[in-house]
Amino acid sequence: MEQRKGVAILLMGGMGTRMGDSCQDKTLVLVAGKPLFLYSLIEIEKSKNFFEIVIVVRDSAQQKEIEGHFCALNVRASVSYVRGGSSRQKSVLNALLYVQQKHPNFVLIHDAVRPFVTQSNLRQLLFALEDHSGAMLAHRATDTLVDVSNGERQYLQRDEVWHVETPQMFNYEAILDAYIKAKGPLTDDSSALQRDAKIKIIENFHLNIKVTYPRDLALVEALLAKELER
């Protein structure tokens, strides 16, 4: 039986404009002694499910700084770099096309600013691909949600709403085809696939904070420092 081959795509090419002047590059800012991106990269590599990790970078200066952090790491997977596009969607497509000639069976897509990936998350995502085209982590909405898109308040049933997270994992051919055919803007990888595609929602009971604003960075630093004390 042919061994399944996986590629992990780690997105680091965003501009991070919502961080303001608090840091130049949130993916590289030191948090509890390590650059933020390393927390998820190390966990992904530790799973041993990926023969290659593709890091999507903003420019050559960022790539050089990332490479400098690998000196002290024992990374078994091959690490390569792809230049990002003008949007997250174009960055993902660039990475998917880059690995096309390597014929992966499945691909993981993750935002490097979510440092709390767990081995349990990765196992659940991979297991779901046995009978689904894709799988995503998500957590249930707990707040009251209001849709005001039409100028009027429309209250949504929060027990029917999920907050989508990364990492997400997909059959490679399915997600590549979906991204190539995508006509409108995508803010989430799973939304590229047709509504009838089988996508598994995996409820994530672990903290999976995305660093978007300066306050998120402070919270993540406190949580990671607490974990390191254990």
Wavefront OBJ file of the C-alpha trace (Angstrom):
o trace
v 0.000 0.000 0.000
v 1.395 3.379 -1.031
v 2.297 5.614 1.896
v 0.240 8.793 2.081
v 2.325 11.927 1.557
v 1.503 15.176 3.300
v 2.606 18.776 2.866
v 2.117 21.526 5.430
v 1.688 25.143 4.318
v 2.548 27.756 6.937
v 1.315 31.229 6.046
v 3.616 34.074 7.123
v 3.233 36.567 4.280
v 0.538 38.853 5.714
v 1.178 42.514 6.442
v -0.310 42.468 9.959
v -1.704 45.999 9.621
v -4.077 45.569 12.571
v -1.095 45.288 14.900
v -0.333 48.962 14.313
v 3.108 50.042 15.516
v 3.337 47.416 18.252
v 5.698 45.208 16.185
v 7.138 45.048 12.684
v 6.300 41.394 12.026
v 4.028 39.519 14.415
v 5.079 36.123 13.039
v 8.681 36.817 14.114
v 8.105 38.647 17.381
v 9.663 36.859 20.354
v 7.046 35.335 22.635
v 8.239 33.561 25.791
v 11.708 33.368 24.246
v 10.824 32.085 20.745
v 9.509 33.701 17.548
v 5.767 33.204 17.323
v 5.816 31.093 14.150
v 8.084 28.440 15.666
v 5.456 27.193 18.123
v 3.166 25.891 15.390
v 5.989 24.855 13.041
v 7.640 22.677 15.685
v 4.337 21.006 16.550
v 3.526 20.348 12.895
v 6.993 18.890 12.246
v 6.786 16.771 15.389
v 3.742 14.945 14.011
v 5.933 13.334 11.293
v 3.017 13.367 8.849
v 4.542 15.899 6.456
v 7.493 15.302 4.164
v 7.681 19.009 3.363
v 6.828 22.258 5.101
v 6.230 25.172 2.751
v 6.579 28.581 4.368
v 4.844 31.411 2.544
v 6.902 34.572 3.010
v 6.391 38.247 2.319
v 9.846 39.016 0.924
v 13.483 37.887 0.904
v 14.308 39.855 4.069
v 11.642 37.987 6.035
v 12.806 34.667 4.577
v 16.384 35.354 5.649
v 15.275 36.087 9.194
v 13.150 32.915 9.300
v 16.086 30.824 8.049
v 18.231 32.181 10.867
v 15.943 30.543 13.435
v 16.454 27.046 11.976
v 20.109 26.791 12.975
v 19.355 25.312 16.392
v 16.445 23.116 15.220
v 16.484 19.487 14.147
v 13.807 19.648 11.460
v 13.483 16.355 9.577
v 10.998 17.554 6.986
v 12.207 19.457 3.954
v 11.570 23.198 4.350
v 10.968 25.394 1.323
v 9.810 28.960 0.743
v 7.221 30.482 -1.552
v 6.608 34.171 -2.123
v 3.138 35.253 -1.030
v 0.617 37.012 -3.231
v -1.369 40.205 -2.805
v -3.943 38.369 -0.661
v -4.118 35.318 1.567
v -6.026 33.515 -1.175
v -3.280 34.108 -3.746
v -0.628 33.102 -1.223
v -2.317 29.751 -0.596
v -2.694 29.133 -4.333
v 0.994 29.926 -4.896
v 1.943 27.318 -2.295
v -0.482 24.701 -3.646
v 0.877 25.115 -7.167
v 4.458 24.995 -5.910
v 4.046 21.466 -4.513
v 2.024 20.135 -7.455
v 4.986 18.291 -9.011
v 5.688 16.571 -5.665
v 2.310 14.810 -5.768
v 1.179 15.070 -2.134
v -1.939 13.204 -1.082
v -3.028 15.716 1.533
v -2.171 19.228 2.610
v -2.432 21.145 5.858
v -2.929 24.925 5.726
v -2.178 26.972 8.833
v -1.812 30.602 9.856
v 1.537 30.987 11.620
v 0.006 33.441 14.098
v -1.948 30.632 15.803
v 0.716 29.099 18.081
v -1.438 26.598 20.003
v -1.570 23.680 17.543
v -1.689 20.313 19.330
v -0.840 16.758 18.288
v -4.435 15.838 19.066
v -5.636 18.487 16.574
v -3.380 17.107 13.854
v -4.401 13.487 14.456
v -8.102 14.367 14.343
v -7.719 16.301 11.101
v -5.787 13.504 9.420
v -8.213 10.821 10.600
v -11.144 12.839 9.190
v -9.606 12.707 5.696
v -10.283 8.985 5.510
v -13.868 9.748 4.480
v -13.956 13.518 3.920
v -12.475 15.898 1.342
v -11.379 18.228 4.114
v -11.475 18.923 7.825
v -11.276 22.078 9.897
v -10.969 23.035 13.523
v -13.711 25.263 14.876
v -15.306 26.274 18.141
v -18.923 26.941 18.922
v -20.223 30.492 19.199
v -21.063 31.463 22.770
v -21.950 35.143 22.339
v -25.139 36.516 20.836
v -24.518 37.181 17.132
v -26.209 39.903 15.103
v -26.214 40.240 11.309
v -26.542 43.917 10.283
v -25.543 43.511 6.622
v -28.924 44.689 5.323
v -29.156 47.651 7.704
v -31.443 45.819 10.121
v -30.662 43.621 13.078
v -31.028 39.921 12.464
v -30.159 37.714 15.420
v -28.478 34.453 14.495
v -28.980 31.166 16.280
v -25.646 30.807 18.041
v -26.033 27.035 18.403
v -25.900 26.880 14.592
v -22.803 29.095 14.220
v -19.162 28.064 14.483
v -15.954 30.120 14.605
v -13.625 28.604 11.993
v -9.944 28.178 12.832
v -6.760 26.819 11.323
v -5.110 24.415 10.814
v -7.326 22.894 8.171
v -6.473 19.771 6.194
v -7.597 18.684 2.733
v -7.262 16.103 0.032
v -4.627 17.836 -2.087
v -6.279 17.461 -5.493
v -9.635 18.634 -4.114
v -8.314 21.843 -2.550
v -6.039 22.647 -5.506
v -8.917 22.272 -7.959
v -11.161 24.397 -5.718
v -8.611 27.204 -5.448
v -7.953 27.237 -9.196
v -11.681 27.480 -9.915
v -12.517 29.993 -7.151
v -14.217 33.033 -8.665
v -14.700 35.291 -5.658
v -12.589 36.302 -2.674
v -11.938 33.619 -0.054
v -11.248 34.348 3.598
v -11.246 30.695 4.600
v -9.757 27.658 2.887
v -12.725 25.333 3.398
v -15.026 27.862 1.692
v -13.198 27.214 -1.592
v -14.840 23.799 -1.869
v -18.400 23.434 -3.099
v -21.208 23.294 -0.546
v -21.762 19.612 -1.296
v -18.122 18.722 -0.507
v -17.716 16.623 2.623
v -15.983 18.848 5.162
v -15.604 17.606 8.712
v -15.966 20.189 11.485
v -13.827 19.186 14.447
v -14.775 20.924 17.647
v -11.622 22.304 19.215
v -11.694 22.433 23.001
v -8.159 23.856 23.187
v -7.270 27.530 23.120
v -6.343 28.438 19.557
v -5.894 32.188 19.676
v -5.029 34.046 16.484
v -2.744 37.020 17.051
v -4.496 39.852 15.251
v -4.294 42.815 17.636
v -1.633 43.874 20.182
v -3.848 42.651 23.036
v -3.781 39.139 21.528
v 0.003 39.101 21.644
v 0.025 39.967 25.326
v -2.475 37.198 26.080
v -0.578 34.596 24.051
v 2.678 35.518 25.757
v 1.122 35.081 29.193
v -0.384 31.691 28.256
v 2.808 30.362 26.675
v 4.907 31.505 29.610
v 2.514 29.675 31.925
v 2.820 26.476 29.850
v 6.610 26.642 29.948
v 6.499 26.833 33.749
v 4.791 23.435 33.991
l 1 2 3 4 5 6 7 8 9 10 11 12 13 14 15 16 17 18 19 20 21 22 23 24 25 26 27 28 29 30 31 32 33 34 35 36 37 38 39 40 41 42 43 44 45 46 47 48 49 50 51 52 53 54 55 56 57 58 59 60 61 62 63 64 65 66 67 68 69 70 71 72 73 74 75 76 77 78 79 80 81 82 83 84 85 86 87 88 89 90 91 92 93 94 95 96 97 98 99 100 101 102 103 104 105 106 107 108 109 110 111 112 113 114 115 116 117 118 119 120 121 122 123 124 125 126 127 128 129 130 131 132 133 134 135 136 137 138 139 140 141 142 143 144 145 146 147 148 149 150 151 152 153 154 155 156 157 158 159 160 161 162 163 164 165 166 167 168 169 170 171 172 173 174 175 176 177 178 179 180 181 182 183 184 185 186 187 188 189 190 191 192 193 194 195 196 197 198 199 200 201 202 203 204 205 206 207 208 209 210 211 212 213 214 215 216 217 218 219 220 221 222 223 224 225 226 227 228 229 230
